[in-house]
Amino acid sequence: MSTHAWSNLGLPRVLNAAGKMTYLGSATLPATVVDRMAAAATQPVEMAELARRSGDHLADLLGVPAAAVAASASAGLVQAVAATVVGADPALVQTVPDVSTSRRRVVLQQSHAVDFGAPVTQLIRLGGGIPVPAGSANRCAATHLAAAIGADTAAVLYVVSHHVHAETQVSLAETVELAHAHQVPVIVDAAAESDLTGYVTAGADLVVYSGHKAIGGPTSGLVVGARALVDACAAQSTGVGRTMKVGKETIAGLLAAVEAYQSGTDQLAALTERVDAARQAIGTDLPVRLSIETDATRPIPRLIVELLPGAGLTARELIARLEAGDPSVRTRNHDADRGRIGVDPRELTVDGAAQVGQAIRAAIGVREQGR
């Protein structure tokens, strides 16, 4: 087998059919982004001015009031909370998270209190806020949300994620209406989402994205929204934000990625071609049901492999067999306990998708022969 970037550490080659997942390093970077980052790495720059001008450039590209680069979506969320709790006051910025301001409560629907690798409630506390869940895990009505908003509310946080079930929550439109009636800003955690303007248009005051997921940039975050609040996010760089500072290489890479993202063509046809390649490689003669499902909030087709009773192994056993291979094949496993695994095409080439399909076929076939 040919060597790869991590061979000197003894790490296996990986075929990423899970999608832009943080645990797999999220997006693989195109040459245009890598080249911009490499050039930035060799050239000194005034960092404060770079941060200001890159934010202005991103705001112009996206057509939003203001924008700023963060170290990650998680860092952006911490700084967004801090911005609503202490604003840009230099003295207060340096007290986060142990702030003494009276408006610290950050209201969120109970079903939005998710853990995506860290609890969102912990990020609220790191930003100086006090998380206040509204409603129940499986239901939050507008009355629950309204009752939780008061004079001591700094912000309402709205999470857009596959972890949250839309049918059990108050809509973003209702959330904005309720919050703004109390002069309370709305922060949207849209880390993995692909619409970089829609949430601001819908009335959100701050929106936080991951730069290394849908956008396809390096590990980073993007915060967009109202000018005063985005400036307050940037002001956290002399406080808690100092632990989350962004390098010049990351800023350059994110700028290149957003530029390409905004000028790019529709990728649906390319994604569908990869899904078809995986499906054809699996074939039609195995005890599995193959279907294509589209993501609930983004135009991403995924191949769903559902094991039938005659397969002779569970989805968890299939996942283990795939991960143990060379290359190690990683699939999207949110529904594994229901006997379903997903093939996400975004980090695959057509050939790579076919290789994933072949690996699935071989893993099931080996088990069949060994029964």
N, C-alpha and C positions, 0 to 999 in steps of 0.2 A: 504494500500500500504506500502511496505517496505521503510525504510528511505534510504537516499542517502547522498552523501558528502555535498550537499548544503542545506539540509533540514532545518538546524538551521537558515538559512538566508531567508527561505521562498521561495526559488527558485524551479521551477518545475523540475522534471526529464525530460531529453531530449533524444529522439532517433534521432541520427544524420544521416540523409539520404542525407545531403547536400555535404558531402565530408570533406576533411581536410581544413575546413574554419576557418580563424582566429577568426571570431566573435563567433564561437562555441568552441574555445580552441584548434582548429586544431587536432592533433593526440592524441588518447588515448594511454597511454604508456604500453608496455608489461612488465611483471614482471621482466625480465632480466634488462631492463633499470631502472625501479624503484629501484631494489635492488642495482644497481651500484650507483645511486644517493644517496640512503640512507646511503651507506657505506661512500661515499665522504663527506656527511654532518657531519660526526662524527670525521673526521680526518684532522688536519691542513696540509697545504702544502705550499711550496714556489710558489706563484702564477705566477711569471714571468717564472720560470723554467717549471711549469706545462703548461703554454701557449706554450712555445717553444717545449717541448717534445710532447705535444698532437698534435701540428701542424705537426711535423715530422712523427708521427705515422699515422695521417690521410693521409698525402701525400704518405706514403708507402702503406697503404691499397688501395688507389685509383690509384696509379701509375701516379701521377701528380707531377710537379716540386716542388710545395709548397702548404701548406694549413694553414688556421687559423680559429679559432672559433670566431664568433661574437655573439652579443646579439640577433640578429634577422637578417632576410634578409635585412630589411630596414636599420638597423645599418651597416650591411656589405656593402651596397651600398653607404652610406654616407662616410664610411672609404675608400672605393675603389676610389671614386671621389677625396677625399682628397689626397690619395696616388699619383694620377696622377697630381694633382695641385701643391702640395708642397713636394712630396717625403717623405723622412725620416728625413729631416733636423729638428733638435729639436727646433730651434728658429722659423722656419716657421710653424711647426706643431701647435705651440701655438698661431698662428694668425688666424687659421681657425675658422669661415668662412670669416672673413674680411681680406683676403690676398691681398698682393700687387704685386704678381707675374704677369708677362705679359701673361702667358699661362693659361687661366682660362676657356675658352669656351668649353663646353661639347655638342657635336653635337648629336642629335637624330632625327630619323624620326618623323614627326608630329604625325603619328598614334601611335607612341610609347610613347607619352606624356600622359600616362594613369593615372588614379586615382584608386588605389587598396585599398582605405581606407585612403590614403594620396596621394597627387600628386607627381609623380616621379620627377617633376621639382623642387619641394620644397626640396627633398632629395639632388638633385644636388647642390642647393644653400647652404644647410647646410654643404656640403663638401667643400665649397669654390668655387664651379664652377658657371658658368653662362650658363644656358640652352639655346641652339640654335636649335630650331626645324627646320627641313628641309622638303621641300615639302608641301603637303596639307594633311588634315585629311584623305582623301580617296585615295591619291596617292602620292607616293614618288619614283622618278626614280633615277637611279645611278647618273645622271647629277645634280640633286638637292642636293644629298648627297655630291658629289665631290665639288660643288661650296661652300658648307658651311664649308669645312675643310680648314684651313689656318695655318699660322705660330703661331697664338695665340690659337690654339686648343689643349686642354690638353688631351681629350679623345673623343671617339665615344661610345655612350651607345646604346646597342641593347637589346630590351625587348622581351622575349619569354613569351607569355601569351595568354590565350583565349580571352583577350580583343583586341588583335591585329589580323587583318585579313591578312593572308599570301599573298593573291593575290594582295594586294595593296602596298607591301613593297619591298625594296631592300633586297635580301637574305643575310644571315650571311656571306656566302663565298665572295660575292661582297663587303660587308661592310668591312671585314677584308682586302681584297685586296686594296680597296681605302684608308683605314686608314693607313695601313702599308707602302703604297707608299709615305706617308707624315711623316713616323716615328711617327705615333700617335697610342697609344694603344687602344684596344677595350675592353670595359667592357660589359659583358653579364649579364643581370638580368634574371636568370632562377629559380626564387624563388620556384615555385611549380613543377619544372620538375624532372623527375626520372633518367635521364642520367647524371651521375656525372663525366663523363670523355669526352663525345663527343664534348662539346663546346671548351674545351682546345685543343683537337685533331684537331678541325676545325680552330684553329689559334687564338682564343680569348686569351687575355692577363690576364684578371681577370674574374672569373665567380662567381656569388653570388647565393647561394641556401638558402632556408628555411630549418632549421633542423627539424621543426615540421610538415612538410607536407609529401612529398613522402618518406623521410628518416624515419619518424615515431619516432622522438626523442622529447625531451622537447623543449619549446620555445627557439629558438637559430637560428644562421645563420652559414653558412659554406662558406668560400671564398677560392677558389683554383686558381692557375695560376702561372705566372712567379715569381721566387724567389724574385727578387728585389722589385717587386710591392706588393707581399704578405707581405714582411718584412715592407714595407712602410705603409701598412694597419695596421699592428700591432703597428707601431710607433705612430699611432694616439691615443694610450692609454694615452699619456701624454697631450693630447689636447681634441678635441671634443669627441674622443673615451672614455674619462673618464666618460662621462655621459651615456655611453652604455656598461659599463664593464660587464664582464661575471663571474658568480659565479663558484666555483669549482664543485658544484653539477651539473650545466648545462653542463660543459665540460665533466664530467664523463658520464652523460646521453647521450650526443651526440656521444661520442666515442663508447659506447655500442650499440647505434642504428646503427651507420655506420658499425660496425663490423657485426651485424646481417644482415643488408641490403646487404652487400657485399657477405655474405655466404648463403643468403636465396635462396629458390627455387622460381620458377616462380609462381606467385600468380594468374595468369589469371583464372585458373580452379576454385579456391576458390571464386574469385569475381563473376564469371559466375554462380556458385551455389547459391550465395546470390541473384543475380538478378532474377534467376529463381524462387526462393522462394517467392520473392515479387510479381512477375507476377502471379504465381499460386494462391497466396492469394487474389489478386484482382479479378481473375476470368475472364470469357469471356462473361458475360451477362450484363455488364454495358455499357452505352453510351460513351465509351472511346476507343481510338485506342492505343494499346500498341506496342512499338517497342524498339529495343536495338540499341543504338548508341555508338560508340567508340570515346573517346576523340581525339581531333585533333592532339595532340603532345605526348600523353602517352597511354599505353595499358590499358585503364580503360573502361570497358563496363558499360553503365548506362541504366536503364529502363526509357523510356520516356512515360509519361502518357499524352495523348492529348485528351482534352475534346471535344466531338462532340456536334453539335447543340442541341441534345435531352437531354444533361446532366442537363440542367436547372440551372446551376451555372457557374460562370467564374472561371478561374484558380486562380485568386486572392481570391475569396471567398472560394475556396477549401483550399488554403494555410492557410487562417485565421482560418478555422475550424480545420485543422490539428494542428496548433500551439496552439490552445486553449485547446487541449485534455490533458489527463493525461495517459501516458507521452506526452509531447509536441513533436510532430513530425515535424522535420525541413527538408525540401526538397531543391533541387537545382532549383533555380527559375529564372535563367537568361532569359528564354524564356516565362515567365508567360504571358506577354502581347500578345503572339501569341497563348495562350491557352494551353501551354505545361509546365509540371513540370517534373523534373528528380529525379530519385532515384539513388544516388551514393552509391555503396556497401562497400566502403573501411572502414568506421567506424562502420559497422554493423556485427553482427554474422548472421548465417543462421536464427536463431530464431528471431532475431531482424528485419531482412529483411522481414520475414513473418508477423511480427507484424506491420511493416510499411504498407505492402500491405493490411492487415486487416483494418487498420485505414483509408486508402484511400477508401476502399470499404464502410466502415461504413459512412464516411463523405459524399460520393456521395449518398448513400442509404437514409440517413436521409433527405437530401435535396429533394430527389425524393418523399419521403413519405409526405413531408410537402407542396408540391405544391398544 
